[in-house]
Amino acid sequence: MKDPKKGTTTIGIVCKDGIILAADRRVTAGHLIAHKNVKKVLPVSDHIAMTTAGLVSDIQLFTKIIRAQLMLLKLRKGKEPTVKEGANLLASLTYSNIRTPSMIPGIVGFLFGGYDRTGYKLYEISFDGTVLDIEQFASDGSGSYVALGVLETLYKVGLTCDEAKEIAVKALQSAMRRDSATGEGIDVVKIDAKGVEYITELVVETQLK
């Protein structure tokens, strides 16, 4: 519990014209590759998406809940909720989840980004409910140590989404080479004033020689 790194690599980058979110597709159960084609970058509203890392059952439940809560908030207020409001709602779920006694600890983390009337926002939500406002980039999961090295080297202030997409792909490819829990494919999502769009969907073939 001191350093619960989830088996994946997820990336979030703040750009001058949007937010880039990216992740691999591999799902592991210990040393077993349990699934090879799972999307870990998920839209939760018209202008908000998130990356997921951790226990799959909790991720699936949290995704359903946050989508419903954002829709209800929109109906009640008569306008789109802000990215910060959505991040705080999701953080409340993770905070309550990790502190509820259970035979299976709910270790989950998210990169939560989007566009609202205040601009482009990216938040990192830890398994314990911590919310961090990300101004440049972030990475989560077991391969994040490798990805962060690439991001530190290549990131520069004022990146466009097109430039950030290429950096995110390079960071994920590096993580795939060094982290056994990262692999199979790459999904990259762009979020801007127009909405959420998948701009890269790659399948990465893994062969033993």
N, C-alpha and C positions, 0 to 999 in steps of 0.2 A: 504493500500500500504506500510505501515511501515514494516510489516512482512508477506509477502504473501506466506504462506506455502501451497504447492500444496497437494491435497488429495491422497497421496500414500506413499509408502516407497521404496526408491531405495538405493542401496549400491554399492560402488566400493572399491576394496582392491588391493593394489600393493603387488605382491608376488615375490619371487626370481626366479620363473620359469614362470611367466605370470601375467595376470590381471584377477581378478574375478569381474564380474558385476552381480547384482542380483536385483530382484524387485518382488512385488506382482502382482496380476492380476485384482484387483477391480477397477472399474471406478465409480465415484460418481458424482451426480448432486445435490449439496446441501446435504440434508439428504437422498436422493434417491440413491439406488444402481442401476446405469444405465446399467452396464454390468459386467459380472462375469468372462470373459475369454479373457482378452486383454493382449497381450504381450507388456511389457514395456522395454524389453532389445532387441535392434534391431541392427543387423549387418548393417553397411553402406559401408563397403568395405571388401576385403579379410581378412584384419588383424586389422580392427577397428570396434568397436561397441559402442553403447551408451545406457544409461538408460534415460527414459523420465518421466517428471512430469509437469503437468499443463493443459492448455486448449487443448483438444484433437484435434480440428481443426488445430490449429497452429502446434502442434506436427506432425500431418500427413503431412502438407505442408512442414515443415522444413526437415522432413526425406527424402521426395522426392528430395528437392533441394540439400541437402548436399550429397546425393548419386550421383546425377548428376554432381555436382561440383567436387567431388573427382575423378570421372571417367574422366571428361574433363581435370583435372589437370594432371592425369596420362598420358593421350594421348598427351598433350602438352609437358610435360617434358620428356616423355619416361621412367619414373620410378614411383614407388609407392610414393605418397605424404606422408610426415611424419604425425605423430599423431598431433603434434603441429600445422601444417598447417591446418589440418582438424578442430581442435578446434578453431583456429582463424577465419576460414570461418563461422563456426556455431555461434560463438560469434558475428560476424558482423550482422548476421541475427537477433539475439535476441536484439542487441543494437538498430537496426533500427526499429524493431517491436514495442518495448515498447515506443519509442519516436514518433510513428506515431499516430496522433489523431484518436480515434476510439470509437464507442459506447461500444465495448467490449474490455477491455484491454487484451493484449496478455501476460499472465503470464506463462512463460515456463522456465524450468531449465533442465540441462542435466549433467550427468556424462559421460565423453567421454574418452574412453581408447583404447589402442591398442599396437601393436608391429611394430617397424620400425628399420632402420639401427642404430639408436641411443639407442635402447633398449625398455624396457617396460615403457609406459607412461600413466598417468591418469590425467585428468583435470576436474575441476568442473566449469561449465558455468552457471552463474546466470541469472535470468530473465532480468537484466539490461545490460547484455553483459560483465560482469566481468569474467575473466578467471583466475582460480587459479590452480597452479601446485601442485598436491597432491602426497606426498611422501609415505604416509602410507595407509590411508583410508578416505572415505567420505560417507556421507549419505544425501539424499535430501527428501523433502516431509513432510507431516504432522506427520508421524510416526518416523521422523528422530531423535527426542529427545530420544525416547526409544531405537532405534537401536544403536545410538552412545554410550549409556551406556554399551551395550553389547560389542561393538567393542573396547571401551576403556579398558574394563576388560580383554578381551581374545586375543586381537591383540599382536603379538610380531614380531620384525624384523626378517626376514628370513623365514617367513611362506611359505610353498608350496601351490600350488593351491588346492590340496586336503584338506589341513588343513583349508585354507581360505574359501573353499566352506562350510564346516561344521559350521564355525563361522557365515557366511552370512545367512545360513538357521536359526540358532538360533536367530540371530538379527531380522530377519523378523518375526519369530514366536512370539517373544516378542512384536514386534510392532503390530501384529495382535490382541494380547490380550488386548491392551490398546488404539489403535487408530481405530476408527470406519470406517475410509476411507481406511484402509489397510486390505486386505483379499483375500479369494477365492483360491489363488494358489501361487506358488513360481517358478520363473524361474531363473536359474543360468547359466551364460555363462562364459566360459574360453577362454582367448585370449593368444596365444603363437606364436612361430615361424611357427607353422603349419597352423594357421588360427583361425577362430572364431568357437566355438563349444558349443552347448547347452549340459550341463552335468547334469543338474537337472531340471525336469519339474514335479512339484507336484501339485495335486489338493487337496485343503483343504476344507472338508465338514463343513458347518456352520449349526448347528441345534439349534433351540430354545427348551429349556427344561421347 
